[in-house]
């Protein structure tokens, strides 16, 4: 039995005994829009994490702060990971939602100058993490 819920896939895997369900594999889905920016908000190599329970962005980083060769001179590469693939949105609409959300992390004057390079939609991006409690709940940190 397979299914999708809020960016998570649940896949039931038969165990060593026929008819017994021994394990739940939970897979997370993501989109990774990449943007060209005039500059990164900091010269420090940082991974910016969403610490709230709202929004579509999971994290954001500027790989060109780690290796300047990832972007042309005088520009920055922005890499974002979303929570879910948002199949109902085209790349441009998704990029607009991401930039709108990240304007609250940085400033609108920064994100308004970002231009979309490409969006990667990645099903099965990461194995699910089963936390304490029920096995079919998302892990909490």
Secondary structure by P-SEA (a helix, b strand, c coil): cccccccbbbbbbbccccccccbbbbbbbbbbbbbbbcccccccbbbbbcccccccccccccccccccccccccbbbbbbbcccccccccaaaaaaaaaaaacccccaaaaaaccccbbbbbccccccccccccccccccc
